[in-house]
């Protein structure tokens, strides 16, 4: 009797569980329930079919992307697919990635401490090399604290996720880096975007989202345009609306401002105006990784709550040691910034004399407007045939109709190389015609 009651109770619980899972129980048989589920028609999109359709659409619009394999590097030259090309599309602005002190620091630390970070910072992955780099960055950038991350993308996700949530707001420049946009979206806050470099537009957007916390986020130097954000005007807008100002200095650190301290320092803004900013280690500093620098309370909060920091393995100590050496060189060797500034002036002057349409920029990023995607690709190919590697940048990385060649200069380049590049650009510009204007519709 007891066994029979127990058996009946078990059957009732099993049937209830199957019904809860959306399966109809037929006489207690899981086989019948499984057959019933298979007989139901599910209207679902096959991801592979969607991917194929999207790829075909991108191909029709000259927007397929492909990786190129670099086999060797020697200064500003790269061996790509068996050919040596002069690289004018990288981000090694100060030429530190192959500098012997940086490379030696990496090799010495790897030989002593191994190749990996082995754990997250909060478990057992925080090494003396990480601590030394954070202290050096904080001292250089005149901030109380710095916090290392695996990449700039992760750092921006971390800041947005840790500081914002539902009911809060993030106001951003229309041309901000994708990581800032994605971070705001993932945080669940209200994302508002203002016209590029428009401080009045930023103020209007801040006013449109009252209540909750707010962050005003902008790139310091914009990666695809090379121009500098109006940071002083934006800081006034943030202060007026009690918003925290956050500046992504990925393309500014090492290159702009006194001692290479970035666009915030160039704008003469203090910590009270910009309490938090991002710096990357993989561009002007020639390594890999990133750090967020700022006030002690904000950095402490990120270290304890930012998921991209808490739940990921620390950078290898060898990379941190290499970046420490690079920071020390960037602080000390002012000639690198001076040479780079001279190359920028030389390039822009020569391009102007040849009638090339450059976007307004006084930084190492010098975009040449092409218009159509196909023209940008054709000009890039023409340059490669002459021995120059200049990347074609197309939508969605840049707005529709604004495809361009993104020329980037480095302290590794020489005057003669810059002069020769301008001549090659002029030839490509003349040989590849701009896209034809659409024919006018009668009566339109």
ABEGO torsion letter per residue (X at the ends): XAAAAAAAAAAAAAAAAAAAAGBBBBGGBAAAAAAAAAABBBBBBBAAAAAAAAAAAAAAAGABBBBBBBABBBEABBBBGGBBBBBAABABAAGAAABAAAAAAAAAAAAAAEABAGBBAABAABBAAAAAAAAAAAAAAGBABBBBBABAAAAAAAAAAAABBBGBBBBBBAABBAAAAAAAAAAGBBBBBBBBGBAAAAAAAAAABBEEBBBBBBBABBAAAGBBBBAAAAAAAAAAAGBBBBBBAAAABGABEBGGAEAAAAAGBBAAABABBBBBAABAAGBBEBBBBEBAAAAAAAAAABAAAAABBBBBAAAAAAAAAAAAAAAABAAAAAAAAAAAAAAAAAAAAAGBBBBBBABABBBBBAGBAAAAAAAAAAAAAAGBBBBBBBOAABBBGABBBBBBBBAABBAAAAAAAAAAAAAAAAABBBBBBBBBBBGX
